[in-house]
Amino acid sequence: MSLRLNDLVVSHAGKVLVETAQLDFQPGKPVTIIGESGSGKSLLAHAIMGTLPHNLKAQGSLVVDGHVYDVSDQANRRRLWGRTMSLLPQEPVLALDPTMRTRDQVAEGAPTFRTDKQGSRRAADALLTSLGLTHASTAFPHTLSGGMAQRVAFAAATIGGAPVLIADEPSKGLDQRARAELAELLRSHINSGGILLTITHDLDLARELGGELLVMKDAHVVEKGAAGEVLTNPAHPYTRRLLAAEPSQWRHQWMRNTDGIERADGAVGGSIESSGTVLVSGAGLGKSFGGQELFTDLSLEVRAGERVALSGPSGSGKTTLGNVLLRLLPPDAGTVQHSDLLQRGRLQKLYQDPALAFPARVSLAESLGDVVHRHGLDHTRLEELMDSLRLAPELLRRRPGQVSGGELQRIAIIRSMLLEPVLMFADEPTSRLDLITQEETMMCLMEQVDKLECALVLVTHDDALAAAVTTRTIALGTPSSVTVPELELSAP
Amino acid sequence: MTNAVAMQELLPAPARDSKRSKWLADRTVMQLVSAALLAVLVIFAVAGPLIWPDHAVQDLSRFLEAPGASEPLGRDHLGRSVVARLAHATQLSLVMAVLCVIAALLFGSLAGIAAAWRGGWVDSLLHGLSEVFIALPALLVVLVVSAIANGDLWTLCLGLALAQWVEYFRMVRARSGLVLAGPAVEAAALLQLGPVHIIRRHLLPELRPLLTTMATFGLGSAILALSTLGFVGIGVRPPTPELGLMITEAFPFYHEAPWMALAPVLVLTTILIGLLGLRSKESQA
């Protein structure tokens, strides 16, 4: 088995979107492409599969086991799909058919599906069982967690026995445990002699997979080499920039728990915690969802100026606990007290998907204008904030759907900061963004938080991000039990 | 999915140009033709009664006269001008249908928003009421109301609105419920933005495409319901000209004077096809 891609060029209306020289893929040696959104890495995968959008032009050739395929003709690789090459698409929850049970959709990919429906269903069941999904074989996709949906998609992609597997952003939105399971799955594909191409912006996943690493920026491969080598000794400035964008590498003025970084005002951060007034206090909180207990008898306080993380795997009730603390949801047991300081909009929230946090059919200028108008603010404050968060004022003329995720999240930050909040609740604000955009967005948020000395409650499943941004972590455990109900300080 | 993502990355939507040219560019040929057809009908309904005011003047000597230069659609069995009657009937149908759709839409959407917003007993009450109306066939409601009304136009209109408001109520309630439960409205509440902002920025923009589509179809069904009632002799009473009534009256003379029946049928068909064509492209609801 061998796969080689020669001189691929993908372009749209004369603009080159992907340009690569020869790429070789060998069984047992994973190839990973990293780069930020829009660098063309997904298009590379689609060019190999022959699933590019129709208005894109592709040139080059693909050699599969000695057969040469012209990349510009998309249809010539159709018969390879599922048997020789398969694609693990982005966002498995959306890629799965919502009206089909998981076993049936996995069975559709089996080589014998046309001739032996029962047999392929049995094969699908066997595969799902080997992936630890026995109980999910008759479930519909919307009932699955992100990690489970990813494994179902993996089963559907691999049941045809395709030796070439292309995984497009497989770890997007997954927590650490689900990501570790995913890496395990992808490694099993390599160990059984398959060819693996992974497209990701997740450096941890790239590290776990090893093999060869390509770094893409602006349609070109800027660096290429063994994963370990590239990730420890980056040669290209862009790769260095990418590595520095990992939360564990952050060094910023607003960070409180970094050793040796003097703040501009000379004070060493990290001492406000115990002295501030209590903004929110919850006592004996309990909440369950559909018979599943998320947390019980949980007591906690958030003080002015402090930075707290709510962490834990997906489904552990982090967001629910946050909403209970914000009094957006009533707890099943216990009480939540708010300080008077939080009156009049001094308590704000950032959402995981900013596109849903704005009215979809009106321009951003109108949405933000209402906030300015309602609170009798000066319009120049909005302009100042736009400027200090490095956003062009023209962006406001667009609707939420016409702005990129990172920019929209920054506009959401501006909207909250207009009211000079005392407590900011950020619900996974960057979990859908790539590393560089994540750093940019968090910097915008934290500069404002630091300036206003506002308290921050950050919900995240990324421990490195929690450690970089906050000084205290409240960890929620598995969905069935809270393992660490007491508060623990992660700062030294 | 991934293709859609790629496309979005490639083609960031340009800022909007002038509204008018965009409106034209977004229409299909079918929609433009339908709009033109409807425009012709509206002109006929507005100008027709002014050009041919005497729809009730009988001249039995010109009974069943064929279309000619002086009478474009001939005369009916009582020697009345068919084109005059048709113009008045078209006007009546359009005005009644518009009034009835406006009434149904206003009441239905306000009730829908109220039910979704307040929930609790308001929701239960309105929802229960809508269930009652949905259980009754629409024409039966109109029949009962018009039997009470005995040919009064306003009551007939009210009856039609009563039969139609449920659709608006149910759609608006369902859609508003989704919008009001969403994070955007939660964020608006945290920003202390009041009900005016929520209605103006969140609800109305979300409901507008839905309501225009429903109103277009509602207009068609109201016109059809009116003429159905006229046809079976319950709605508008003679001698008032009405499309359905005119068809009934023309039936006995179908062989001698086919134009008499054909004229109202053509007008009805044009209205319905025009309304359908106007919404032929899937609206962005």
Interface residues (C-beta under 8 A of the other chain):
Chain A: H12 L17 S37 G38 S42 L43 H46 T51 L52 P53 L56 P89 Q90 E91 L94 A95 D168 L326 L328 R344 G345 L347 Q348 K349 Y351 D353 L356 A357 F358 P359 A360 R361 V362 E366 S367 D370 V371 R374 H375 E394 R397 R398 G401 Q402 A412 R415 S416 L419
Chain B: M1 T2 N3 V5 A6 M7 E9 L10 P12 A13 A15 R16 G182 P183 A184 E186 A187 A188 L190 L191 Q192 L193 G194 H197 R201 H202 P205 E206 R208
